[in-house]
Amino acid sequence: MVLLIVLLTPVAVYAWNDCPYGLLDDPFPGQCPRYLDSNQNQVCDHSESPSSTIQNNSSTTSPATNTSLNSNLISDTLEANSTPTESYNLIPLAVTTLILYLISYLLYLESYLQRKVFYTIWKYVLLASFALAGATGLILVVFINYGIHSSWNLTIDFWHAEFAIIMAVSTFLHLHLYWKQVKRIFKK
């Protein structure tokens, strides 16, 4: 029985306090589409604090196994909280930005786009991605510093990362556009 508890505990631990919206003890029916209540206590498992479950486990096990279970639960909880809950579109965004750049570059080389228009397009792409990544970053700083937990936290974090990916790719493309000027800076 103890072996079964030790083997199944990490599965339950990964549902503790990993709410992508930062909610704590979210009651039924839940504020997000990820609501999950596997233990039928009318509280979303993703927003449930691990301390209440550790207390429930401690009443059903012996004191000798309780200490080892609690240390395992706490270490698994810390590990679960440190893993990201979302994935970013690094490859699709980088490839899409690069393909759009190559298409516009080919149009520029074939004289369908004037040089000024081509350079202006990519200056604005870099400027817009920088401004949006910066604005979403500032919003996140305010949320973190003032402890604001809302459903927007995950969304803003996601878009901050997406704009930052576009900005990073655009920066390298900007270096390609202004390669001669960059070389002059390093020659001096």
C-alpha positions in Angstrom: 0.0 0.0 0.0 2.8 2.4 0.9 4.6 1.6 -2.3 1.4 2.4 -4.3 1.1 5.7 -2.5 4.7 6.6 -3.2 4.4 5.7 -6.9 1.1 7.5 -7.4 1.8 10.6 -5.4 3.9 12.4 -8.1 1.0 12.2 -10.5 -1.2 14.0 -8.0 1.5 16.5 -7.1 1.8 17.8 -10.6 -1.8 19.0 -10.3 -1.1 21.1 -7.3 -0.8 24.8 -7.5 0.1 24.9 -11.2 -2.8 27.1 -12.2 -1.8 29.0 -15.3 -4.0 31.9 -14.1 -2.5 32.1 -10.7 -5.7 31.2 -8.9 -5.7 29.6 -5.5 -8.5 27.2 -4.4 -10.7 27.9 -7.4 -14.2 26.7 -6.5 -16.6 24.8 -8.8 -17.4 25.5 -11.7 -14.0 27.2 -12.1 -13.0 30.4 -13.9 -11.1 28.7 -16.7 -11.6 25.9 -19.2 -8.8 23.8 -17.6 -10.9 23.1 -14.5 -10.2 19.6 -13.2 -11.5 18.1 -9.9 -10.2 14.5 -9.7 -10.7 14.2 -5.9 -14.3 15.6 -5.9 -13.7 18.3 -3.3 -15.3 21.1 -5.4 -11.9 22.8 -5.9 -9.9 22.8 -9.1 -6.8 20.5 -8.7 -4.6 23.0 -10.6 -5.3 25.8 -8.1 -5.3 23.6 -5.0 -2.6 24.3 -2.5 -0.3 21.3 -1.7 -0.5 21.9 2.1 -4.1 20.7 2.3 -3.3 17.5 0.5 -0.2 16.8 2.5 -2.4 17.1 5.7 -4.9 14.7 4.2 -2.1 12.2 3.4 -0.6 12.5 6.8 -3.7 11.3 8.6 -3.8 8.0 6.6 -0.2 6.9 6.8 2.1 6.0 9.6 4.5 8.5 11.1 7.6 6.7 9.7 6.4 6.8 6.1 4.8 10.2 6.6 8.2 12.0 6.9 9.5 10.5 3.7 6.2 11.1 1.9 6.2 14.7 2.9 9.7 15.3 1.7 8.9 13.6 -1.6 5.7 15.7 -1.9 7.5 19.0 -1.2 10.3 18.3 -3.6 7.9 17.1 -6.3 5.8 20.2 -5.7 8.8 22.5 -6.1 9.8 20.7 -9.3 6.2 20.9 -10.7 6.1 24.6 -10.0 9.4 25.2 -11.8 8.4 23.6 -15.1 6.7 25.9 -17.7 3.1 25.1 -18.4 3.0 26.6 -21.9 5.0 26.3 -25.0 6.0 29.1 -27.3 6.0 29.1 -31.0 9.8 29.6 -31.5 10.3 27.7 -34.7 7.1 28.7 -36.5 7.5 32.4 -35.7 11.2 32.4 -36.6 10.6 30.5 -39.9 7.6 32.6 -40.8 9.5 35.9 -40.2 12.5 34.6 -42.1 10.3 33.5 -45.1 8.5 36.9 -45.2 11.9 38.6 -45.1 13.2 36.4 -47.9 10.2 37.0 -50.1 10.4 40.8 -49.6 14.2 40.6 -50.2 13.6 38.8 -53.5 11.0 41.4 -54.4 13.6 44.1 -53.6 16.2 42.4 -55.7 13.8 42.0 -58.7 13.0 45.7 -58.3 9.4 45.2 -57.4 10.0 46.9 -54.1 12.1 50.1 -53.8 15.0 50.0 -51.4 13.4 52.7 -49.1 10.1 50.7 -48.9 11.9 47.4 -48.2 14.1 48.9 -45.4 11.1 50.8 -43.9 9.0 47.6 -43.7 11.7 45.8 -41.7 12.4 48.9 -39.5 8.7 48.9 -38.6 8.6 45.2 -37.9 11.6 45.6 -35.5 10.1 48.7 -33.9 6.7 47.2 -33.4 8.0 43.9 -32.0 10.3 45.8 -29.7 7.5 48.1 -28.5 5.0 45.3 -28.0 7.6 43.1 -26.2 8.5 46.0 -24.0 4.9 47.0 -23.2 3.9 43.5 -22.3 7.1 43.2 -20.2 6.2 46.3 -18.3 2.6 45.0 -17.7 4.1 41.7 -16.3 6.4 43.7 -14.0 3.4 45.6 -12.6 1.5 42.3 -12.2 4.4 40.6 -10.4 5.4 43.5 -8.2 1.8 44.2 -7.0 0.8 40.6 -6.8 -2.0 40.9 -9.3 -3.3 37.4 -10.3 -5.8 37.3 -13.1 -6.6 35.3 -16.2 -4.5 37.9 -18.2 -1.2 36.8 -16.6 -0.7 33.8 -18.8 -1.9 35.6 -21.9 0.4 38.5 -21.4 3.3 36.3 -20.7 2.7 34.3 -23.8 2.4 37.4 -26.1 5.5 38.9 -24.4 7.5 35.8 -25.4 6.0 35.7 -28.9 6.9 39.4 -29.6 10.3 38.8 -28.2 10.9 36.0 -30.6 9.9 38.2 -33.6 12.1 41.0 -32.2 15.2 38.7 -31.9 14.8 37.4 -35.5 14.1 40.9 -36.8 17.3 42.1 -35.0 19.4 39.7 -37.0 17.6 40.7 -40.2 18.3 44.3 -39.3 22.0 43.5 -39.0 21.8 41.9 -42.5 20.3 45.1 -43.9 22.9 47.4 -42.3 25.9 45.0 -42.5 28.2 47.6 -44.1 27.5 50.2 -41.3 28.0 47.5 -38.6 31.4 46.5 -40.2 32.5 50.2 -40.1 31.7 50.4 -36.4 34.0 47.4 -35.6 36.8 48.6 -37.9 37.5 51.7 -35.9 
